[in-house]
Amino acid sequence: AMSVVERAKAGDITDADLQRAKAKVLTEEFFGRQGNSRRAAELALDELYDVDDPTGQRFLDEVQSMDAAALEAVAQTYLQNPVVVVLTSEPIAEDVL
């Protein structure tokens, strides 16, 4: 995960990587919207925040318009001090961390 963050911050993003990431984001978003509880929550939040995008078209357009330069800018702005958290019920040796 950290190597992906570093690659994004350095602008080392191929077209294939970008297309794969877009497909993953869109797949997870729109499959997640299929359940009634998720759809109700989305509609409630859209109403609360005055977002007029019930079909997700604006979200789709914004994801599709993302390019490598924009991704690099976002990564440099928001991923300054990323933290990785691993949750496990198994003990982990401190030297591994």
CNS distance restraints for C-alpha pairs under 8 A (distance, minus, plus):
assign (resid   1 and name CA) (resid   5 and name CA) 6.46 0.50 0.50
assign (resid   1 and name CA) (resid  84 and name CA) 7.89 0.50 0.50
assign (resid   2 and name CA) (resid   6 and name CA) 6.18 0.50 0.50
assign (resid   2 and name CA) (resid  82 and name CA) 7.91 0.50 0.50
assign (resid   2 and name CA) (resid  84 and name CA) 7.83 0.50 0.50
assign (resid   3 and name CA) (resid   7 and name CA) 6.06 0.50 0.50
assign (resid   4 and name CA) (resid   8 and name CA) 6.14 0.50 0.50
assign (resid   5 and name CA) (resid   9 and name CA) 6.18 0.50 0.50
assign (resid   5 and name CA) (resid  75 and name CA) 7.13 0.50 0.50
assign (resid   5 and name CA) (resid  79 and name CA) 7.28 0.50 0.50
assign (resid   6 and name CA) (resid  10 and name CA) 6.12 0.50 0.50
assign (resid   7 and name CA) (resid  11 and name CA) 6.10 0.50 0.50
assign (resid   7 and name CA) (resid  12 and name CA) 4.94 0.50 0.50
assign (resid   7 and name CA) (resid  13 and name CA) 6.72 0.50 0.50
assign (resid   8 and name CA) (resid  12 and name CA) 5.96 0.50 0.50
assign (resid   8 and name CA) (resid  13 and name CA) 6.26 0.50 0.50
assign (resid   8 and name CA) (resid  71 and name CA) 6.80 0.50 0.50
assign (resid   8 and name CA) (resid  72 and name CA) 5.32 0.50 0.50
assign (resid   8 and name CA) (resid  75 and name CA) 5.97 0.50 0.50
assign (resid   8 and name CA) (resid  76 and name CA) 7.97 0.50 0.50
assign (resid   9 and name CA) (resid  72 and name CA) 5.20 0.50 0.50
assign (resid   9 and name CA) (resid  73 and name CA) 7.42 0.50 0.50
assign (resid   9 and name CA) (resid  75 and name CA) 5.07 0.50 0.50
assign (resid   9 and name CA) (resid  76 and name CA) 5.11 0.50 0.50
assign (resid   9 and name CA) (resid  79 and name CA) 7.83 0.50 0.50
assign (resid  10 and name CA) (resid  72 and name CA) 6.83 0.50 0.50
assign (resid  11 and name CA) (resid  68 and name CA) 6.83 0.50 0.50
assign (resid  11 and name CA) (resid  69 and name CA) 6.95 0.50 0.50
assign (resid  11 and name CA) (resid  71 and name CA) 7.86 0.50 0.50
assign (resid  11 and name CA) (resid  72 and name CA) 5.14 0.50 0.50
assign (resid  13 and name CA) (resid  17 and name CA) 6.21 0.50 0.50
assign (resid  13 and name CA) (resid  18 and name CA) 6.69 0.50 0.50
assign (resid  13 and name CA) (resid  68 and name CA) 6.12 0.50 0.50
assign (resid  14 and name CA) (resid  18 and name CA) 6.27 0.50 0.50
assign (resid  14 and name CA) (resid  68 and name CA) 7.71 0.50 0.50
assign (resid  15 and name CA) (resid  19 and name CA) 6.08 0.50 0.50
assign (resid  15 and name CA) (resid  68 and name CA) 7.76 0.50 0.50
assign (resid  16 and name CA) (resid  20 and name CA) 6.07 0.50 0.50
assign (resid  17 and name CA) (resid  21 and name CA) 6.12 0.50 0.50
assign (resid  18 and name CA) (resid  22 and name CA) 6.15 0.50 0.50
assign (resid  18 and name CA) (resid  67 and name CA) 7.46 0.50 0.50
assign (resid  18 and name CA) (resid  68 and name CA) 7.04 0.50 0.50
assign (resid  19 and name CA) (resid  23 and name CA) 6.17 0.50 0.50
assign (resid  20 and name CA) (resid  24 and name CA) 6.23 0.50 0.50
assign (resid  21 and name CA) (resid  25 and name CA) 6.18 0.50 0.50
assign (resid  22 and name CA) (resid  26 and name CA) 6.12 0.50 0.50
assign (resid  22 and name CA) (resid  63 and name CA) 6.46 0.50 0.50
assign (resid  22 and name CA) (resid  64 and name CA) 7.00 0.50 0.50
assign (resid  23 and name CA) (resid  27 and name CA) 5.91 0.50 0.50
assign (resid  24 and name CA) (resid  28 and name CA) 6.09 0.50 0.50
assign (resid  25 and name CA) (resid  29 and name CA) 6.07 0.50 0.50
assign (resid  26 and name CA) (resid  30 and name CA) 6.00 0.50 0.50
assign (resid  26 and name CA) (resid  60 and name CA) 7.17 0.50 0.50
assign (resid  26 and name CA) (resid  63 and name CA) 7.73 0.50 0.50
assign (resid  27 and name CA) (resid  31 and name CA) 5.86 0.50 0.50
assign (resid  28 and name CA) (resid  32 and name CA) 5.81 0.50 0.50
assign (resid  29 and name CA) (resid  33 and name CA) 6.45 0.50 0.50
assign (resid  30 and name CA) (resid  34 and name CA) 6.97 0.50 0.50
assign (resid  32 and name CA) (resid  38 and name CA) 6.99 0.50 0.50
assign (resid  33 and name CA) (resid  38 and name CA) 5.63 0.50 0.50
assign (resid  33 and name CA) (resid  39 and name CA) 5.49 0.50 0.50
assign (resid  34 and name CA) (resid  38 and name CA) 7.16 0.50 0.50
assign (resid  34 and name CA) (resid  39 and name CA) 6.78 0.50 0.50
assign (resid  35 and name CA) (resid  39 and name CA) 6.18 0.50 0.50
assign (resid  36 and name CA) (resid  40 and name CA) 6.03 0.50 0.50
assign (resid  37 and name CA) (resid  41 and name CA) 6.14 0.50 0.50
assign (resid  38 and name CA) (resid  42 and name CA) 6.07 0.50 0.50
assign (resid  39 and name CA) (resid  43 and name CA) 6.17 0.50 0.50
assign (resid  40 and name CA) (resid  44 and name CA) 6.11 0.50 0.50
assign (resid  41 and name CA) (resid  45 and name CA) 6.10 0.50 0.50
assign (resid  42 and name CA) (resid  46 and name CA) 5.98 0.50 0.50
assign (resid  43 and name CA) (resid  47 and name CA) 6.14 0.50 0.50
assign (resid  43 and name CA) (resid  54 and name CA) 6.95 0.50 0.50
assign (resid  44 and name CA) (resid  48 and name CA) 6.11 0.50 0.50
assign (resid  45 and name CA) (resid  49 and name CA) 5.96 0.50 0.50
assign (resid  45 and name CA) (resid  51 and name CA) 7.94 0.50 0.50
assign (resid  46 and name CA) (resid  50 and name CA) 5.56 0.50 0.50
assign (resid  46 and name CA) (resid  51 and name CA) 4.56 0.50 0.50
assign (resid  46 and name CA) (resid  52 and name CA) 6.65 0.50 0.50
assign (resid  46 and name CA) (resid  53 and name CA) 7.51 0.50 0.50
assign (resid  46 and name CA) (resid  54 and name CA) 7.64 0.50 0.50
assign (resid  47 and name CA) (resid  51 and name CA) 6.36 0.50 0.50
assign (resid  47 and name CA) (resid  52 and name CA) 7.93 0.50 0.50
assign (resid  53 and name CA) (resid  57 and name CA) 6.43 0.50 0.50
assign (resid  53 and name CA) (resid  58 and name CA) 6.19 0.50 0.50
assign (resid  53 and name CA) (resid  59 and name CA) 7.83 0.50 0.50
assign (resid  56 and name CA) (resid  60 and name CA) 6.13 0.50 0.50
assign (resid  57 and name CA) (resid  61 and name CA) 6.10 0.50 0.50
assign (resid  58 and name CA) (resid  62 and name CA) 6.13 0.50 0.50
assign (resid  59 and name CA) (resid  63 and name CA) 6.21 0.50 0.50
assign (resid  60 and name CA) (resid  64 and name CA) 6.10 0.50 0.50
assign (resid  61 and name CA) (resid  65 and name CA) 6.05 0.50 0.50
assign (resid  62 and name CA) (resid  66 and name CA) 6.46 0.50 0.50
assign (resid  66 and name CA) (resid  70 and name CA) 6.14 0.50 0.50
assign (resid  66 and name CA) (resid  71 and name CA) 6.77 0.50 0.50
assign (resid  67 and name CA) (resid  71 and name CA) 6.23 0.50 0.50
assign (resid  68 and name CA) (resid  72 and name CA) 6.09 0.50 0.50
assign (resid  69 and name CA) (resid  73 and name CA) 6.26 0.50 0.50
assign (resid  70 and name CA) (resid  74 and name CA) 6.21 0.50 0.50
assign (resid  71 and name CA) (resid  75 and name CA) 6.08 0.50 0.50
assign (resid  72 and name CA) (resid  76 and name CA) 6.12 0.50 0.50
assign (resid  73 and name CA) (resid  77 and name CA) 6.12 0.50 0.50
assign (resid  74 and name CA) (resid  78 and name CA) 5.92 0.50 0.50
assign (resid  74 and name CA) (resid  79 and name CA) 7.70 0.50 0.50
assign (resid  75 and name CA) (resid  79 and name CA) 5.09 0.50 0.50
assign (resid  75 and name CA) (resid  80 and name CA) 7.66 0.50 0.50
assign (resid  76 and name CA) (resid  80 and name CA) 6.35 0.50 0.50
assign (resid  92 and name CA) (resid  96 and name CA) 7.10 0.50 0.50
assign (resid  92 and name CA) (resid  97 and name CA) 7.76 0.50 0.50
assign (resid  93 and name CA) (resid  97 and name CA) 7.16 0.50 0.50
